Amino acid sequence: MTPEVEKYYENYFDLFTTDGWKQYVEQVEAEKDNFLIENIKDDRDLYAKQGQLYVINNILNFESMIRNAYDSIQEDEDA
């Protein structure tokens, strides 16, 4: 792994340990818990809600995606 790539991942790992990141994830989780589909009016509204939910899930899974990518690079280098 190049020093630049290592630094890229280290920056994210540092971010994930901060109170601000944890607070942000908690807020997004709360938004997801309060996400209501009962009030969808039409197809356009449905597509908008799907897009919002897609973004919320990406945020909630971001840390795992970064860690998995890093682990994959490490495994490739060890092979």
N, C-alpha and C positions, 0 to 999 in steps of 0.2 A: 504494500500500500504506500502510495506516495505521501510525503509529508503534508501536502495540500489536502489530500483526501482524508488523512488522519485528523487534521485540524478541523475539517468540515464536520466530521462526526463528533469530535470532542466538543465543538461548540454546541451541537444539539444536546449531547449528554449533559453538559453544564446547564443548559436551558431547562431540561427536564427535572433538575434537582431544585429549581427555584420555587419559592412560595408563589410567585406570580403565575408560573405555568400551572401549578397545582390548582390555584384559585380559578384560573381561566377554564381548565378542564372541568372543574366542579360546576362552574356557571353554565357551560355548554351542556353538561349532563342534565342539569336542572331544566334547561330549555328543551332538551329532548324529552324528558319526562312529562313536560307540559305541552308537548306537541300534539295538537288535536287534529284529527282527520274528519271528525264529525261535521265540521262546518264547511267542507269543500263544496263549492257551488257548481263548478263545471269542469270541463276537461282542462282548460287553461289553468285554473286554480289547482287542480290535481298535479299538473306538470310542475307548477311553481313549488308546491309542497314537496314533491319528489326531489326537486333540485335542492331545496333547503335541507331536506333530510340527508341527501348525499353529502353535502358540505359538512353538516354536523357529524356524520359518521366518519368522514375523512379526518376531521379534527380529533375526534375521540380515539381514532386508530393510528394517528400520526406517530406517536412515540413507538408503538410496536412496529410500524413499518420501517422506521429508521433503524431500530435495533435489529430487526430481521435482516435488513440490507447489509448492515455492518457485519453481522454474524456470517452471512453468506460470503462476503468478501474474505473474511478471516478463514472460513473453511476452504475456499478456493485456493488461498495462498498456502494453507497447510497441506493441501493434497499434492 
